[in-house]
Amino acid sequence: MKMIKVHGSGNDFFILDEKQLDKSLSEEELKQLARHVCDRRNGLHGGSDGILYVTKGHDDSVVGKMRVINADGSEASMCGNGIRTVARYLSEQNNLTDFKIETMYADLEVKKAKDFAPNVVAFDAEISPVSFAANDLKMHIDGKTKLFDEVVPELSKTLKFSAVAVPNPHMITFVNHEELIGPELGRIATYLNNGKNPIFPDGVNVSFVEVLANNNIFVRTFERGVGFTNACGTAMSASSLIYSLLYARHTNLEDLIAVHNPGGMVNTKVHQRENKSYWMSLIGNATFVAEVELEQEKALTGDFTDAKWIATAEQSAYEDFVGSL
Ligand SMILES: N[C@@H](CCC[C@H](N)C(=O)O)C(=O)O
């Protein structure tokens, strides 16, 4: 079988196209493969945050379907950094620059964007649908149908959280620099993702956001099913939306927002449709790090001894880009 190691802002994945399998995988095998491949200690070449599983779409209105399997084998409804890399993959396979990809809840528009730097290819992806409803978030806080800029005493006495599904669930809070780099994000996110807490029994992605300047923010995320990541695309999109609502004096809808993260930088734009619903554009790198050839049966048991790793020159170009920020 063949896979491609990719990343968006250092949020790294293996793209697995079902057409590249030696033998089709059952659902249980797909989860098992993700858990083995992504393992940061014993996985494939340093592991990854997840597997992006590419299959045929529901009909010709989409070019393919992306499924997001987290490192722990759970499935996410969307992945903002991942969809840019899948967009690039499908764009190169089909010689297209503007098309739709099927995801769990929506067919999303993707298009090629201007390169961020030499050999740093970029794509622009629609992030949608957006919902603040507790039901869509699978959030349980007594008497609340949504949560917007409020203290949740079980989490922190001071931090104010907003919850938004894009459509995967996110908890966002705006913090100062000490809080951004301090231990609270790990403590709160570990609690919310322990599978036992009453607020988010299915877990949630949690982000701390620091405002650096107008239309310029830094987002640090602890991902459901993964842990701390270099970046989370849907979290950066959700954070941009909450920023535009809470800091309306500093930003306008449609403004280009620079979103810095531990793995690099992306741009976002927040849009509103006539029916008042929001959606975001997420524009950022879609880097192909390497092509990998491996034996499927062995990979399913976590044995990667025969894997062939064929690196591209894109990672060093990406590092030069990050160095220039
Ligand atoms: N890194 C992703 C989000 C991946 C899914 C997340 N772990 C979840 O379970 O919702 C992104 O870039 O959006």
The ligand as an SDF file (V2000), in Angstrom:
LIG
                    3D

 13 12  0  0  0  0  0  0  0  0999 V2000
   -6.6540   18.9210   13.2310 N   0  0  0  0  0  0  0  0  0  0  0  0
   -7.9400   19.0220   12.6860 C   0  0  0  0  0  0  0  0  0  0  0  0
   -9.0950   18.5690   13.4930 C   0  0  0  0  0  0  0  0  0  0  0  0
   -9.0490   17.0830   13.6820 C   0  0  0  0  0  0  0  0  0  0  0  0
  -10.2500   16.5790   14.3740 C   0  0  0  0  0  0  0  0  0  0  0  0
  -10.2520   16.7790   15.8460 C   0  0  0  0  0  0  0  0  0  0  0  0
   -9.2060   16.0620   16.5130 N   0  0  0  0  0  0  0  0  0  0  0  0
  -11.6340   16.3220   16.3500 C   0  0  0  0  0  0  0  0  0  0  0  0
  -11.7630   15.2230   16.8910 O   0  0  0  0  0  0  0  0  0  0  0  0
  -12.5840   17.1000   16.1810 O   0  0  0  0  0  0  0  0  0  0  0  0
   -8.1350   20.3410   11.9790 C   0  0  0  0  0  0  0  0  0  0  0  0
   -7.1480   20.8390   11.3980 O   0  0  0  0  0  0  0  0  0  0  0  0
   -9.2330   20.8520   11.9240 O   0  0  0  0  0  0  0  0  0  0  0  0
  1  2  1  0
  2  3  1  0
  2 11  1  0
  3  4  1  0
  4  5  1  0
  5  6  1  0
  6  7  1  0
  6  8  1  0
  8  9  2  0
  8 10  1  0
 11 12  2  0
 11 13  1  0
M  END
$$$$
